[in-house]
Amino acid sequence: MALAATPAAPTMDARLHIGNGRAGGAGEIEAEWKQALSGKTIMGLSGRTVTIGRGSSNMVHIGSKTTAVSRRHATIVGSGSGGFELCISGLNGVRINGELHVAGARVALHSNDELNFVGIRFRFRAAERVDVGDDWWPAPVRKRVADVGPHTSLGKRVRGLTSEAGGIYQNSTDTLVGAEDAAHAHFIDDLPPSSPPPMPLLDFDESVCGDEPEPNDELPEPAKPAPLPKVAVDVDKENAFPPKPNVAPAKAPKRAKAAAPRVKRDDDMMASLRELLGIVDPSECLADSIDSDTEAFLTAAPAQPLSLAHGGSLADLLVESMVFSARTSHTISDLLRDVAPAGADARNWRHHVTWTLFHTRCFGRVERRVKDASDRRAEDRWYYDAAADACPVRRANFGGLARTARRCTLRDTQYFFKQVPKLPSFRYK
């Protein structure tokens, strides 16, 4: 079988799960395990299987970088005779004292045996057996009843109580345990020699409890507080100062103050700074809610009628123009370019379109209070709202083709603002 040429150095796994293999607790065995592993010594545990391999779940983790060591290469188990056996499951086997043992073999281990896991060497050591005795019991010492000798104070008292009352006291309490139950009381606490024997329970006597305690005349009366000496009170009255009369102070004549020079306020400084940098106040960019021409058109209905070619109403013509246009919303100028014939009276048509848009419920308005690049108020935008249309025929024909009101009023894509210089070296281009 091929062995790895340069195996990786062994790595010690700190996650050891070790039980009470010997009397002394898991902490001592774990410390002994770590100390043994640091010296490349594997210690066998009675009643516990020690796994060795490349996997991180093994108790001894070796060969993490090489594949010559299997994930579960070998295990050390305790045999029935008190010894230990090495069960080999790795493909490359294990050398014990220089002799190669292949996978599937079970080899008996002895102390100081040299284990070679594909170049990673350990030495095996069997755990020492220590018999459990009295020295291993924690304090306070609890002795068996059978171990109590007649020479001890506890033995004398136990035998005396057993012969007289037919029972013994268990755990230094006032609970009496019969002689026939002594076999079930495995342990008994050893009382100090100076401790008095436990007293029997007193019978309840009503005559003793019913008598009221006689008053003790020998108790002294509580001391009374000493009175305040009169001399100190008289001294305080003599040293007290009379209150001052509440007299309003006389008003002094005011001196004439010289006029202080006017300090330039922050508002004035900011205004001059805006003029220097050419910054326009945002309130100056806002236009009125409605321009003067629209206000003049809405004061009275148009007097001159319009002659439409198809014979329908102006509202039907505007709805058809809005629905079949590529624009989401339309200005009055856009609608006039679409529906007004060439050579017609532009002012009369604008008056009719403005009046129809403002007085028909199916048209929605997007109010714009900004100015364009020519410093004129931007025109409002209009759209067709099929849900608010009172005409059922028009709503049925164009309801599925028109855009929703939310989409038409989602945003206004036209803005104009003067760019603000951010650096002294800024230049308009």
GIFEN-V150619 format. One line per field, one symbol per residue. ss: DSSP state (2 for helix, 1 for strand, 0 for the rest). psi: psi as a letter, one per 30 degrees, with the letter a starting at -180 (. if undefined). burial: + if it has 9 or more other ideal C-beta (glycine too) atoms within 8 Angstrom, else -. A space follows every 50 residues. Layout:
ss=???
psi=???
burial=???
//
This chain:
ss=00000000000000000000000002222222222222001110000001 11100000011000000000000111110000011111000001110011 10000111100001111001111110000000022200000111000000 00222222222222201110000001112220000011100000000000 00000222220000000000000000000222222222200000000000 00000000000000022222222222200002222000000222222200 00000000000002222222222000000102222222200000022222 22222222200011110000100000100011110222000222222200 00002222000000000000000000000
psi=kklkeillkkkkkfikikaiflkflfeeeeeeeeeeefghkkkkkkgkkj kkafkfflejjlhffkgfkleielkjlklfgfalkjjkfkefakkjhfkk klkfljkkklkgkkkjihfjklkkkkkkkkkkafffklkkkjlleffklf fleeeeeeeeeeeefgllkkhhlgkkklffgfffjelkkjllffklkkkl kkkjjfeeffkkkkkjffkllkkkkklkkfeeeeeeeefkkkkkkjkklk kkkkkkkkkkkkkkleeeeeeeeeeefgkkkefffkllfkleeeeeffel lkeklkjkefgaleeeeeeeeeeglfkelkleeeeefefklkgljeeeee eeeeeeefgkffkkkjkkhllafghlkkklkllkjffgkfjeeeeeegef fllleeeegeljfjlklkkkkflfgkkk.
burial=---+--++-+-++--+-+--++------++-+++-++---++++++-+-+ ++++---++++++--+-+++-++++++++---++++++++-+++++---- +---+-+++---+++++++++++++++---------------+-+--+-- -+-++++++-++----+++-------+---++--+--+--+--------- --------------------------------+----------------- ------------------+---++----------+-+------++-+--- -+-----+-----++++++++++-+---++++-+++--++-------+++ +++++++----+++++-+-+++----++-+++++++--+----++--++- -+--+--++--------------------
//
